[in-house]
Amino acid sequence: MTDTNAKHAAAEPPQPSFEESLTELETLVDRLEKDDLTLEQSLSLFARGVTLTRSCQQALDSAEQRIRILTEQSVDAPLEPFATDD
């Protein structure tokens, strides 16, 4: 890594967790629904919401892939459904 790349990587803020992104997204939706915003404010919040939605979707896709890998590795021990309290 060059000095320029190292400085750029260090300057980037840490990626928020899935839960943090989801909470921020819910807050944005509430603001868009309830607040009296200008068009520019609404567009800015909407753009941030799109970014957060993509981040959440990537996290969910990654989790799904990890689950697939784990379940494929356990072919010797097939999964059984949870017992329900009916």
C-alpha positions in Angstrom: 0.0 0.0 0.0 1.4 3.4 -0.9 1.5 6.3 1.4 -1.4 8.0 -0.5 -3.5 4.8 -0.3 -2.7 4.4 3.4 -3.7 8.0 4.2 -6.9 7.6 2.2 -7.8 4.4 3.9 -7.2 5.9 7.3 -9.3 8.9 6.5 -12.4 6.9 5.7 -14.9 6.6 8.5 -15.7 3.1 9.8 -18.6 1.4 8.2 -21.7 1.4 10.5 -23.1 -1.9 11.6 -26.3 -3.4 10.1 -28.2 -2.4 13.2 -26.9 1.2 13.2 -27.7 1.5 9.5 -31.2 0.2 10.0 -31.8 2.5 12.9 -30.6 5.5 10.9 -32.8 4.4 7.9 -35.9 4.2 10.2 -35.1 7.7 11.5 -34.8 9.0 7.9 -38.1 7.5 7.0 -39.8 9.1 10.0 -38.3 12.5 9.1 -39.4 12.2 5.5 -43.0 11.3 6.6 -43.4 13.8 9.4 -41.1 16.8 9.0 -41.8 19.8 6.7 -38.7 19.6 4.6 -37.6 21.5 1.6 -37.2 19.6 -1.7 -33.4 19.7 -1.3 -33.5 18.3 2.3 -35.9 15.6 1.2 -33.6 14.6 -1.7 -30.6 14.6 0.5 -32.3 12.3 3.1 -33.6 10.1 0.3 -30.1 9.7 -1.2 -28.8 8.8 2.3 -31.6 6.3 2.6 -30.7 4.6 -0.7 -27.1 4.3 0.5 -28.2 2.8 3.9 -30.6 0.4 2.1 -27.8 -0.9 -0.1 -25.5 -1.3 2.9 -28.2 -3.3 4.7 -28.9 -5.4 1.7 -25.2 -6.2 1.3 -25.0 -7.2 5.0 -28.1 -9.4 4.6 -26.7 -11.0 1.4 -23.4 -11.7 3.2 -25.2 -13.3 6.2 -27.2 -15.4 3.8 -24.1 -16.6 2.0 -22.4 -17.5 5.4 -25.5 -19.5 6.4 -25.5 -21.3 3.1 -21.8 -22.2 3.6 -22.4 -23.4 7.1 -25.4 -25.5 6.2 -23.7 -27.0 3.2 -20.8 -28.0 5.5 -23.2 -29.8 7.8 -24.5 -32.3 5.2 -23.4 -35.1 7.6 -25.8 -33.7 10.2 -29.0 -32.7 8.4 -30.9 -29.8 9.9 -34.2 -30.5 11.6 -37.0 -28.0 12.1 -37.4 -26.5 15.5 -40.1 -28.0 17.8 -43.1 -25.7 18.3 -45.2 -25.4 21.4 -48.6 -26.1 19.8 
